[in-house]
Amino acid sequence: MNKYAPLIAASITAMMILYLLASKTTSKFKDIPNERSLHSTPVPRIGGVALMLGIFIGWGLMYESIVWWVVAPLLLLFFTSLLDDIYNLPVKLRLLLHVIAAAFFVYGSELHEQQGFVVAAVTLLFVVWMTNLYNFMDGSDGLAGGMAFFGFGMYAIAAYLSQNTALASLNICVAAASAGFLLFNFYPAKIFMGDSGSISLGFLAAVMGLWGWQQGTWAVWFPLFVFSPFIVDASVTLVKRALRGAKVTEAHREHYYQRLIQMGWGHRNVALAEYGLMLSVGGSALSVKDDSWPWQLLLLWVFIYICAMLQLDIRWKIYKQGQNV
């Protein structure tokens, strides 16, 4: 463990973003507003390069703690997602690469040997879903970067409490780099992470959670709780779109965080509300000492999420009716 690694990860990320913003590089990576966008003016979407550079350099200072079956697929996703930011790769090709990266993790971690092929297959699908999920939720100032800071921070705290300092250090580096990125991504955002950052973070959120479970650092349900604000919003939204026959691959503004912004909450308030939700659900998960499923806590959060979504659905209908008058 290198105690300076998190500080270096955050500093490298921040300095690299300053360089990118000062250079002409960002002009080639503008996020042009479309039907999914919550912005009216183009914003650079190359922050993921700085974010991942900070993470990789931070991890390089503790190379004895990293494993190839996390780093190799992460690099694959980072570089192919960067190409996607530049050339807009076909959806099928991107999905294939996401499956390959997930398969690298499942094979390298020997999950299929430890848990059987059924669990390994479910895990592969979960990793692919989480990889894409983060990209779906990267559309508001400070949201994806802040959720990474709190999410990987929760992983780090849980790992320290379980005396797994190696895993804790790796996760605190990701959280620190996310903090360095958040300095320029919080409202009003000067830069977005793009696919190179969001896809990479989504993959890390899944594999770090699963790796901690494999090592006995936390229960299998813990990562689901920690990242449930993202998981619930993205999953419910896409299921609703699929049920009414809409194409789930099309750009849209139907996520709950997007609707909150459209209804007047603004980027800043939505980000702060999501941070509070992340802290609450993650803190409640940290408080559970038993590895068995915390059914009472699970039911409580299911109830909270359902009530919140129903309330937002009602308010959205009222808002749209007002718009049509």
C-alpha positions in Angstrom: 0.0 0.0 0.0 1.2 3.5 -0.9 -0.3 6.2 1.3 0.3 8.9 -1.3 -1.4 7.0 -4.2 -4.9 8.5 -3.6 -3.5 12.1 -3.5 -1.4 11.4 -6.6 -4.4 9.9 -8.4 -6.5 13.0 -7.6 -3.7 15.4 -8.5 -2.9 13.8 -11.8 -6.6 13.7 -12.8 -7.1 17.4 -11.9 -3.9 18.6 -13.6 -4.7 16.5 -16.8 -8.1 18.1 -17.0 -6.6 21.6 -16.6 -4.2 20.7 -19.5 -7.1 19.4 -21.7 -9.2 22.5 -21.0 -6.4 24.8 -21.9 -5.5 22.9 -25.1 -7.3 22.6 -28.3 -7.8 18.9 -27.8 -11.3 19.4 -26.3 -12.6 20.9 -29.5 -12.5 17.4 -31.1 -14.4 15.9 -28.2 -17.5 18.1 -27.8 -20.7 16.6 -26.4 -23.1 18.0 -29.0 -26.6 18.4 -27.5 -29.2 15.9 -28.7 -32.5 14.4 -27.7 -30.9 12.9 -24.6 -28.9 16.0 -23.5 -29.8 18.2 -20.6 -27.5 21.0 -21.9 -28.0 23.5 -24.7 -24.3 24.2 -25.4 -21.5 21.7 -26.3 -19.4 20.5 -23.4 -16.0 18.6 -23.8 -16.4 14.9 -23.1 -12.8 13.8 -22.7 -12.6 13.9 -18.9 -12.5 10.1 -18.8 -8.9 10.2 -20.2 -7.7 12.3 -17.2 -9.8 10.2 -14.7 -8.4 6.9 -15.9 -4.9 8.3 -16.1 -5.1 9.3 -12.5 -6.4 5.8 -11.5 -3.8 3.9 -13.5 -0.9 6.0 -12.1 -2.3 5.6 -8.6 -2.6 1.9 -9.0 0.9 1.8 -10.5 2.2 2.8 -7.1 0.7 -0.3 -5.6 1.2 -2.7 -8.5 1.5 -5.6 -6.1 -2.2 -5.3 -5.3 -3.6 -5.3 -8.8 -4.4 -8.4 -10.9 -4.4 -8.8 -14.7 -8.0 -9.9 -15.0 -9.1 -6.5 -13.7 -6.5 -4.3 -15.5 -6.5 -6.0 -18.9 -10.3 -5.8 -19.5 -10.3 -2.3 -18.0 -7.7 -1.2 -20.6 -9.6 -2.9 -23.4 -12.8 -1.0 -22.4 -11.0 2.3 -21.9 -9.3 2.3 -25.3 -12.3 1.0 -27.3 -14.6 3.5 -25.5 -12.2 6.3 -26.4 -12.4 5.2 -30.0 -16.2 5.2 -29.6 -16.0 8.8 -28.3 -14.2 9.7 -31.5 -15.7 7.5 -34.2 -19.1 6.4 -32.7 -18.5 2.6 -33.0 -21.5 0.3 -33.9 -23.6 -0.7 -30.9 -23.2 -4.4 -31.6 -19.4 -4.1 -31.6 -19.4 -2.2 -28.4 -21.6 -4.8 -26.7 -19.4 -7.6 -27.9 -16.3 -5.9 -26.4 -18.2 -5.4 -23.1 -19.0 -9.1 -23.1 -15.4 -10.0 -23.8 -14.2 -7.8 -21.0 -16.7 -9.4 -18.6 -15.6 -12.8 -19.7 -11.9 -11.9 -19.0 -12.9 -11.1 -15.4 -15.0 -14.2 -14.9 -12.3 -16.5 -16.3 -9.3 -14.7 -14.6 -11.0 -14.6 -11.2 -11.8 -18.3 -11.5 -15.4 -17.5 -10.5 -16.7 -20.3 -12.7 -14.6 -22.8 -10.7 -15.6 -21.4 -7.3 -19.3 -20.8 -7.8 -20.2 -22.9 -10.9 -21.2 -21.9 -14.4 -24.7 -20.7 -13.6 -23.4 -18.1 -11.1 -20.6 -17.3 -13.6 -23.1 -16.7 -16.4 -25.2 -14.4 -14.1 -22.1 -12.6 -13.1 -21.1 -12.0 -16.7 -24.5 -10.5 -17.5 -24.3 -8.3 -14.3 -20.8 -7.0 -15.3 -22.1 -6.1 -18.8 -25.1 -4.4 -17.4 -23.2 -2.4 -14.9 -20.6 -1.4 -17.6 -23.4 0.1 -19.6 -25.4 1.4 -16.7 -22.9 4.0 -15.7 -22.9 5.4 -19.3 -26.7 5.7 -19.1 -26.5 7.8 -16.0 -23.7 10.1 -17.2 -25.9 13.0 -18.3 -26.0 15.6 -15.5 -23.4 17.9 -13.9 -21.6 16.1 -11.1 -23.8 13.0 -11.1 -21.6 10.2 -12.4 -18.4 11.6 -10.9 -20.0 12.2 -7.5 -21.6 8.8 -7.5 -18.2 7.3 -8.2 -16.6 9.2 -5.4 -19.3 8.0 -2.9 -19.6 4.5 -4.3 -16.0 3.6 -4.4 -15.5 5.4 -1.1 -18.0 3.0 0.4 -16.1 0.1 -1.0 -12.9 1.5 0.5 -14.5 1.9 3.9 -16.0 -1.6 3.9 -12.6 -3.0 2.9 -10.8 -1.2 5.7 -13.3 -2.4 8.2 -12.7 -5.9 7.0 -8.9 -5.3 7.2 -8.5 -5.8 3.5 -6.1 -2.9 3.0 -5.1 -3.8 -0.5 -8.7 -3.7 -1.8 -9.3 -0.6 0.2 -6.4 1.2 -1.3 -7.4 0.3 -4.9 -10.9 1.7 -4.3 -9.8 4.8 -2.5 -7.6 5.6 -5.6 -10.7 5.4 -7.8 -12.7 7.6 -5.4 -9.8 10.1 -5.2 -9.5 10.3 -9.0 -13.2 10.8 -9.2 -12.9 13.7 -6.7 -10.3 15.3 -8.9 -12.6 15.0 -11.9 -15.6 16.3 -9.9 -13.8 19.6 -9.3 -14.5 20.4 -13.0 -17.6 18.3 -13.5 -19.8 19.7 -10.7 -22.3 22.4 -11.7 -21.6 24.2 -13.9 -19.7 21.4 -15.6 -16.7 22.3 -17.6 -16.1 18.8 -18.8 -17.8 15.4 -19.0 -16.1 12.0 -18.7 -17.4 10.5 -22.0 -17.6 6.8 -22.7 -13.9 6.3 -21.9 -14.7 7.2 -18.3 -18.3 6.1 -17.8 -17.8 2.7 -19.3 -14.6 2.1 -17.4 -16.2 3.2 -14.1 -19.2 1.0 -14.7 -17.0 -2.0 -15.2 -15.0 -1.2 -12.1 -18.1 -0.7 -10.0 -19.1 -4.3 -10.9 -15.8 -6.1 -10.7 -14.5 -4.4 -7.5 -17.8 -5.3 -5.9 -17.6 -8.9 -7.0 -13.9 -9.2 -6.2 -14.6 -8.0 -2.6 -17.3 -10.7 -2.4 -14.9 -13.4 -3.6 -12.4 -12.4 -1.0 -15.0 -12.5 1.7 -14.6 -8.8 2.4 -18.3 -8.2 2.1 -21.5 -10.0 1.3 -22.8 -10.4 -2.3 -25.6 -7.9 -1.7 -23.3 -5.1 -0.6 -22.3 -3.7 -4.0 -26.0 -3.8 -5.1 -26.9 -1.6 -2.1 -24.0 0.8 -2.7 -24.8 1.5 -6.3 -28.6 1.0 -6.1 -29.4 4.6 -6.9 -27.9 4.1 -10.4 -29.1 0.5 -10.7 -32.7 1.3 -9.8 -33.0 4.4 -12.0 -31.4 2.9 -15.1 -33.1 -0.6 -14.8 -36.6 0.6 -14.1 -36.4 3.3 -16.8 -35.3 0.8 -19.5 -37.8 -1.8 -18.4 -40.6 0.7 -18.8 -39.3 1.7 -22.2 -39.1 -1.9 -23.3 -42.6 -2.7 -22.1 -44.1 0.0 -24.2 -42.1 -1.0 -27.3 -39.6 1.8 -27.3 -36.0 1.1 -28.5 -33.8 0.8 -25.4 -30.8 1.8 -27.4 -32.2 5.1 -28.5 -31.2 8.3 -26.8 -33.8 9.7 -24.4 -34.5 11.8 -21.4 -36.7 9.5 -19.3 -34.4 8.6 -16.5 -35.7 9.9 -13.1 -32.7 12.2 -12.6 -33.3 13.7 -16.1 -36.9 14.3 -15.4 -36.1 16.0 -12.1 -33.8 18.4 -13.9 -36.5 19.1 -16.6 -39.0 19.8 -13.9 -36.8 22.6 -12.5 -34.7 21.0 -9.8 -31.5 21.9 -11.7 -28.2 20.0 -12.0 -26.9 21.1 -8.7 -29.9 20.1 -6.6 -30.3 16.7 -8.4 -26.6 15.9 -7.8 -26.8 16.8 -4.1 -30.0 14.8 -3.7 -28.4 11.8 -5.3 -25.3 12.2 -3.1 -27.5 12.1 0.0 -29.3 9.0 -1.3 -26.0 7.3 -2.0 -24.7 8.1 1.5 -27.9 6.9 3.1 -28.2 3.6 1.3 -24.4 3.0 1.5 -24.3 3.9 5.1 -27.2 1.6 5.9 -25.4 -1.3 4.1 -22.2 -0.6 6.1 -24.1 -0.9 9.4 -25.1 -4.5 8.7 -22.7 -6.9 10.3 -24.3 -10.2 9.1 -23.4 -11.6 5.7 -26.9 -13.0 5.2 -29.4 -11.0 3.2 -30.7 -8.1 5.3 -34.3 -8.6 4.3 -35.8 -5.9 6.5 -33.3 -3.3 5.2 -33.9 -4.5 1.7 -37.7 -4.2 2.0 -37.3 -0.7 3.5 -35.2 0.5 0.6 -37.5 -1.2 -2.0 -40.4 0.7 -0.3 -38.5 4.0 -0.4 -37.6 3.6 -4.0 -41.1 2.6 -5.1 -42.7 5.5 -3.2 -40.1 8.0 -4.7 -40.6 6.7 -8.2 -44.4 6.7 -8.0 -44.3 10.3 -6.6 -42.0 11.4 -9.4 -44.2 9.7 -12.1 -47.2 11.6 -10.8 -45.4 14.9 -10.7 -44.1 14.3 -14.2 -47.6 13.7 -15.6 -48.7 17.0 -13.9 -45.7 18.8 -15.4 -46.3 17.5 -18.9 -50.0 18.4 -18.7 -48.9 21.9 -17.7 -46.6 22.1 -20.6 -49.3 21.1 -23.1 -51.8 23.8 -21.9 
